[in-house]
Amino acid sequence: MLSNQKLFSLIASAAMLMNVACGQKKPVETPTTGTNDVAMWLTKPDQSVLLKQQSTVLSFGTSSNTNPTIDIDTTTQYQTVDGFGYTLTGGSAQLINDMIATDRANLLNELFGNSANSIGISYLRVSLGASDLSSAVFSYNDLPSGQTDPTLAQFSLSFDTVNVVPVLKQILAINPNIKILASPWSAPVWMKDNNSSIGGSLLPQYYSVYAQYFVKYIQAMKARGITIDAVTVQNEPQHGGNNPSMVMSAAQQADFVKNHLGPAFRSANLNTKIIIWDHNCDNPNYPITILNDAGAKQFIDGSAFHLYAGDISAMSTVRNAHPDKNLYFTEQWTSADGDFGGDLIWHMRNVIIGSMRNWSKVALEWNLANDPSFRPYTPGGCSKCKGALTINGSNVTRNVSYYIVAQASKFVPAGSIRINSTLPGTLYNVCFKRPDGKKVLIVLNDGSRSSTFNIKHNGKWVTTTLAAGDVATYIW
């Protein structure tokens, strides 16, 4: 005799067969997966996912819901992007150049190539002379104490030819279109009022000589196949405590650009851009004051910023005062004492998303590489600056700023244009239209809980979810 359970099972099976025979649907269907319209790359603050493409199917549709929505408007366009990257410090170049040739080539292709395994860095900053993350303090015109060289007859690029130039040439072989910005930390000490690499100011009698120092540098790099797209006049001109460093007031910088550097570039037929300030967001009046001087402004491409003080919105303050001039975000460090998740969230919110939403053409983290002891650095230089990479021989560890930059650089090439995207709640974001027409949206969930939201474009939307602190890049 059949049990009741088996009897019910047979009756249900017979009913199902009758439905099929009569052309009716099965009572249970396997759901379809849909079309994956949007690629999603995720990084999580706990490092459990690091720049990994997700398999989640994201299909555009019109099913209504009550989720917060990021609206994308391609018709409202802002600045054109020059790129994302780092400073190739002298120390970074030294560590990379000391790697075994095959390992070095693989690393440089990963950083600067355009393959599936590359992160597509498109912009680099270098130091004009030593930075504090060089292995020693130097300029291109170092002389015995008491000597001067107003004709720059002893100018020499020799320090840079050891590591910086060879690495740059290898990078240019991978990406010939990468843009390079050069920033000086100090003039040669004999040009300064304190005769020291630390602090002090440029003596007025050497303004024209120092302008020619820039010209000689750009020409010497060009002779080695390296085009310097832009220079800043002085790295952090209000911070005289670094080694090397130099102090320069807004009035001094305006004078130097208007009467010396600008005319020197024009006379030498240089197209290299001149960028002012290159310091924190707490003093937008410094670049505004210089740009208010019409004589100086004619030579200036724009202003550069760091964010060790102030608010990123200061960039828009400067743009509102001089909308015809460009803006650049050129430096932000991550500390040896930093927390991966905390740094990821802060830098994505301020450096990548924040600077771009405030008109920046670039977003650069600080040093590309250091060794396990955070060297090289100069005596008195930064001993806790954590590079995007820790290089120990040919072993490479990828640190938080690698992922901060890669979350944008891998997907937003030079020539992309920022387009309008709304900001619902704590879903910080920025959106771009690439030269190939694809859209790229970078989103940080800066809230304390998971958020499900819509990405809306052309009257349709996809629904996606980010946990607290997650960063995702969406491409369609």
C-alpha positions in Angstrom: 0.0 0.0 0.0 1.3 3.5 -0.9 1.8 5.9 1.9 0.0 9.3 1.8 3.3 11.1 1.1 4.1 8.9 -1.9 0.5 9.1 -3.2 0.5 12.9 -3.1 3.9 12.9 -4.9 2.5 10.8 -7.7 -0.6 12.9 -8.1 1.5 16.1 -8.3 3.8 14.5 -10.9 0.8 13.5 -13.0 -0.6 17.0 -12.8 2.6 18.5 -14.0 2.8 16.1 -17.0 -0.8 17.0 -17.9 0.0 20.7 -17.8 3.0 20.2 -20.1 0.9 18.1 -22.5 -1.7 20.8 -22.6 0.9 23.4 -23.5 0.7 25.1 -20.1 3.8 26.4 -18.2 5.6 24.4 -15.6 4.6 25.6 -12.1 8.2 26.5 -11.3 10.6 28.1 -13.7 14.4 28.6 -13.5 15.0 32.4 -13.6 17.0 33.8 -16.5 20.3 35.5 -15.8 19.6 38.6 -17.9 22.1 40.6 -19.9 25.1 41.9 -18.1 25.1 45.6 -19.2 27.5 47.0 -16.7 30.9 45.7 -15.6 31.7 46.2 -11.9 35.2 46.2 -10.2 35.2 46.2 -6.4 37.7 47.0 -3.6 36.7 46.4 0.0 38.2 48.1 3.0 39.0 44.8 4.8 41.1 43.8 1.7 39.0 40.7 1.1 38.4 42.0 -2.4 41.1 44.0 -4.2 40.3 45.5 -7.6 38.4 42.5 -8.7 35.7 42.2 -11.4 32.4 41.0 -10.0 30.2 38.3 -11.6 27.0 40.1 -10.5 24.7 40.6 -13.5 23.7 44.3 -13.8 21.0 44.8 -16.4 19.4 48.1 -17.3 15.6 48.1 -16.8 12.7 50.2 -15.7 11.2 48.3 -12.8 10.3 50.9 -10.2 11.8 50.8 -6.7 12.4 53.2 -3.8 16.2 53.0 -3.7 18.4 56.1 -3.8 19.5 56.9 -7.4 22.6 58.3 -8.9 21.4 60.1 -12.1 24.0 60.3 -14.9 23.7 63.1 -17.4 26.1 63.0 -20.3 24.9 66.3 -21.7 26.4 68.2 -18.7 30.1 68.1 -19.1 33.0 69.5 -17.1 36.8 69.2 -17.3 38.9 66.9 -19.5 41.0 64.5 -17.6 44.8 64.4 -18.1 45.3 61.3 -15.9 45.8 59.5 -12.6 49.1 58.5 -11.1 51.9 59.2 -8.6 55.2 60.9 -8.1 58.1 58.9 -9.5 60.5 60.1 -6.8 64.2 59.6 -7.1 63.9 56.8 -4.5 61.1 55.1 -6.4 63.1 55.2 -9.6 66.2 53.8 -7.8 64.2 50.8 -6.4 62.6 50.1 -9.7 65.8 50.4 -11.6 67.6 48.0 -9.2 65.1 45.2 -10.0 66.0 42.3 -12.2 65.3 43.3 -15.8 62.4 40.9 -16.5 60.8 41.7 -13.1 61.2 45.4 -13.8 59.6 45.1 -17.2 56.7 43.1 -15.9 56.1 45.7 -13.1 56.3 48.7 -15.5 53.9 47.0 -17.9 51.5 46.3 -15.0 51.6 50.0 -14.0 51.7 51.8 -17.3 50.4 49.4 -19.9 46.9 49.0 -21.3 46.5 45.2 -21.1 43.9 43.4 -19.0 46.4 43.0 -16.2 47.6 46.7 -16.2 46.3 49.6 -14.2 46.9 52.2 -16.9 48.7 55.0 -15.0 48.6 58.0 -17.3 50.3 60.9 -15.4 53.5 61.2 -13.4 55.1 63.9 -11.3 58.8 64.0 -10.9 61.1 66.2 -8.8 63.1 68.9 -10.5 66.2 68.3 -8.5 66.0 66.3 -5.3 62.8 65.8 -3.3 62.8 64.6 0.3 62.3 61.1 -1.1 65.6 61.1 -2.9 68.6 59.2 -1.5 70.5 62.5 -1.2 70.0 66.2 -1.4 71.1 67.7 -4.7 70.4 70.3 -7.4 71.6 70.4 -11.0 74.1 73.1 -10.1 75.8 72.3 -6.8 78.9 74.3 -6.1 81.5 74.6 -3.4 80.5 77.0 -0.6 81.0 80.6 -1.6 80.9 80.0 -5.4 78.2 81.1 -7.8 77.4 80.3 -11.5 75.1 82.9 -12.9 75.6 81.5 -16.5 74.8 78.0 -15.3 77.9 76.7 -17.1 78.1 73.9 -14.6 74.5 72.8 -14.9 74.3 69.0 -15.0 71.5 66.4 -15.1 73.9 63.7 -13.9 72.0 62.7 -10.8 68.8 62.0 -12.8 70.6 60.1 -15.5 71.4 57.2 -13.1 67.8 56.1 -12.3 65.1 58.6 -13.1 65.8 59.1 -16.8 66.3 55.3 -17.5 63.0 54.4 -15.8 61.2 57.2 -17.5 62.4 56.1 -20.9 61.2 52.5 -20.2 57.8 53.9 -19.1 57.6 56.0 -22.3 58.3 52.9 -24.4 55.2 51.4 -22.8 53.0 54.5 -22.9 54.5 57.3 -25.2 51.5 59.5 -24.3 52.0 59.7 -20.6 52.2 63.3 -19.3 55.0 64.3 -16.9 54.9 67.2 -14.4 58.1 68.4 -12.8 58.2 70.2 -9.4 61.3 71.7 -7.7 61.7 71.4 -3.9 64.5 74.0 -3.8 66.7 76.1 -6.0 70.5 75.5 -5.8 71.6 76.7 -2.3 73.9 79.4 -3.7 70.8 81.2 -5.2 69.1 81.3 -1.7 69.2 83.8 1.1 70.1 81.2 3.7 72.6 79.2 1.7 70.8 76.0 2.8 68.8 73.3 1.2 66.2 73.7 4.0 63.9 76.7 3.8 65.1 80.1 2.8 64.0 82.1 -0.2 65.3 82.7 -3.7 67.4 85.9 -3.9 65.9 88.5 -6.2 69.2 88.8 -8.1 68.9 85.2 -9.2 65.3 85.2 -10.4 66.3 85.3 -14.1 69.1 82.7 -13.5 66.7 80.4 -11.8 64.2 80.8 -14.7 67.0 79.7 -17.1 67.6 76.7 -14.7 64.1 75.6 -15.5 64.7 76.1 -19.2 67.9 74.1 -19.1 66.2 71.2 -17.3 63.3 71.0 -19.8 65.8 71.1 -22.7 68.1 68.5 -21.1 65.2 66.1 -20.5 63.9 66.7 -24.1 67.4 65.8 -25.4 67.0 62.5 -23.7 63.6 61.9 -25.3 61.5 63.0 -22.3 59.0 65.8 -22.7 58.1 67.7 -19.6 54.4 68.7 -20.1 54.2 71.0 -17.1 56.2 72.4 -14.2 55.0 73.8 -10.9 56.9 76.8 -9.7 57.6 75.5 -6.2 56.5 72.4 -4.2 54.8 73.5 -1.1 56.0 77.1 -1.1 54.8 77.8 2.5 56.5 74.8 4.1 60.2 75.6 4.7 61.0 72.7 7.1 61.5 69.9 4.7 64.8 68.8 3.2 65.0 70.1 0.6 62.5 73.0 0.6 62.2 76.7 -0.3 59.7 79.4 0.8 58.1 81.6 -1.8 55.3 84.2 -1.1 52.5 84.8 -3.5 54.0 88.2 -4.4 57.4 86.5 -5.0 55.9 83.8 -7.1 53.9 86.4 -9.2 57.0 88.4 -9.8 59.1 85.3 -10.7 56.5 84.1 -13.2 55.6 87.4 -14.7 59.1 88.9 -15.1 61.3 85.8 -15.4 59.9 82.3 -15.8 57.2 83.1 -18.3 59.3 85.3 -20.5 62.2 82.7 -20.4 59.8 80.0 -21.6 58.5 82.2 -24.3 62.0 83.2 -25.5 63.1 79.5 -25.6 59.9 78.5 -27.5 58.8 76.1 -24.7 55.3 74.9 -24.6 55.7 73.5 -21.1 52.8 74.6 -18.9 53.5 76.8 -15.8 51.4 75.8 -12.8 51.4 77.8 -9.5 50.8 77.1 -5.8 51.3 73.2 -5.5 50.3 73.4 -1.8 47.4 72.8 0.5 43.7 73.6 0.1 43.7 75.9 3.1 45.0 78.9 1.2 43.1 79.5 -2.1 43.9 83.2 -1.8 47.6 82.4 -2.7 46.8 81.3 -6.3 43.9 83.7 -6.7 46.3 86.6 -5.8 48.8 85.5 -8.4 46.1 85.0 -11.1 44.7 88.5 -10.3 47.9 89.8 -11.7 47.2 90.0 -15.4 50.9 90.1 -16.2 51.6 86.8 -14.4 48.3 85.2 -15.4 49.1 85.3 -19.1 51.9 82.7 -18.6 50.0 80.5 -16.2 48.1 77.3 -17.1 46.6 76.7 -13.7 47.0 75.9 -10.0 48.0 72.7 -8.2 46.8 71.5 -4.8 47.6 69.1 -1.9 45.2 68.3 1.0 47.2 68.1 4.2 45.1 71.1 5.3 41.9 72.7 4.2 39.0 71.3 2.2 39.0 70.0 -1.3 36.3 72.5 -2.3 39.0 75.2 -2.3 39.8 74.0 -5.8 36.4 75.2 -6.9 36.9 78.5 -5.1 39.9 79.1 -7.3 38.1 78.0 -10.4 35.1 80.3 -9.6 37.6 83.2 -9.4 39.4 82.3 -12.6 37.3 79.8 -14.6 39.7 80.1 -17.6 42.5 78.4 -15.7 43.0 74.7 -15.0 43.3 72.8 -11.7 45.5 69.9 -10.7 45.6 67.7 -7.6 49.3 66.7 -7.4 50.1 65.1 -4.0 48.6 63.2 -1.1 50.6 60.7 1.1 49.6 57.6 2.9 51.4 56.9 6.2 53.3 53.9 7.4 51.0 54.1 10.4 47.8 54.3 8.3 44.9 51.8 8.2 44.1 50.3 4.8 40.3 50.8 5.1 40.5 54.2 6.6 43.0 55.4 4.0 41.0 53.9 1.1 37.8 55.6 2.2 39.4 59.0 2.9 41.5 59.1 -0.3 38.7 57.9 -2.5 36.3 60.5 -1.1 38.8 63.4 -1.2 41.6 62.7 -3.7 39.9 60.7 -6.5 36.2 61.7 -6.2 36.6 65.0 -4.4 39.3 66.5 -6.6 37.6 65.5 -9.8 34.3 66.9 -8.6 36.1 70.1 -8.0 37.5 70.5 -11.5 40.9 68.8 -11.2 42.4 67.5 -14.4 44.6 65.0 -12.5 44.5 63.0 -9.2 48.0 62.0 -8.0 49.0 60.1 -4.9 52.5 60.8 -3.5 55.4 58.4 -3.9 55.2 55.4 -6.2 57.6 53.1 -4.2 59.7 52.7 -1.1 61.6 49.8 0.5 60.4 48.0 3.6 62.0 50.7 5.8 60.2 53.4 3.8 63.5 54.5 2.3 65.2 56.1 0.4 64.7 59.6 1.9 67.0 62.5 2.6 68.3 63.5 6.1 65.2 65.1 7.6 62.9 63.8 4.8 59.7 61.8 5.2 60.4 58.6 7.1 56.8 57.4 7.1 55.7 58.0 3.5 54.2 54.7 2.4 54.5 54.2 -1.4 52.0 52.6 -3.6 54.5 49.8 -3.8 56.9 48.3 -1.3 59.9 47.0 -3.3 62.3 44.5 -1.6 64.7 43.4 -4.3 62.3 42.0 -6.9 59.5 41.3 -4.5 56.7 43.8 -4.8 53.9 44.5 -2.3 50.9 46.5 -3.5 49.8 49.0 -0.8 46.6 51.0 -0.3 47.5 53.9 -2.7 48.0 51.4 -5.5 44.3 50.5 -5.2 43.2 54.1 -4.7 44.7 55.2 -8.0 44.0 51.9 -9.9 40.3 52.1 -9.1 40.3 55.1 -11.5 43.4 54.8 -13.7 42.5 51.4 -15.0 39.2 52.6 -16.4 39.4 56.4 -17.0 42.1 57.1 -19.7 43.4 60.5 -20.5 41.0 62.5 -22.6 37.9 61.3 -20.7 35.5 64.0 -19.7 33.8 64.3 -16.4 30.0 64.3 -16.7 27.3 65.1 -14.2 26.2 62.6 -11.6 24.0 63.3 -8.6 25.1 62.6 -5.0 22.4 60.7 -3.0 23.3 60.6 0.7 26.7 59.1 1.5 27.1 57.5 -2.0 30.1 59.7 -3.1 30.7 59.4 -6.8 32.1 60.8 -9.9 31.4 59.9 -13.5 33.2 60.2 -16.8 32.6 59.7 -20.5 35.6 58.0 -22.1 37.0 58.8 -25.6 35.5 55.4 -26.7 32.0 56.6 -25.5 31.8 54.3 -22.5 30.7 55.7 -19.2 32.7 55.1 -16.0 31.2 55.7 -12.5 33.3 55.5 -9.4 31.2 55.1 -6.2 32.2 55.0 -2.5 29.7 54.0 0.1 30.8 56.3 2.8 28.0 55.3 5.1 28.0 53.0 8.1 25.7 50.4 6.6 25.2 48.6 3.3 23.4 50.5 0.6 21.3 49.3 -2.4 21.0 52.0 -5.0 20.2 52.7 -8.7 22.5 53.9 -11.4 20.2 55.7 -13.9 21.1 56.7 -17.4 19.0 57.4 -20.4 15.7 56.6 -18.6 16.8 53.2 -17.4 18.7 52.0 -14.4 20.6 49.1 -12.9 20.3 48.2 -9.2 23.5 47.4 -7.2 24.6 47.1 -3.6 27.8 48.2 -1.8 28.6 47.4 1.8 29.9 50.1 4.1 33.3 51.4 2.9 33.2 49.6 -0.4 34.5 51.3 -3.5 33.3 50.2 -7.0 33.9 51.3 -10.5 31.1 50.6 -13.0 31.6 50.7 -16.7 29.0 50.6 -19.5 
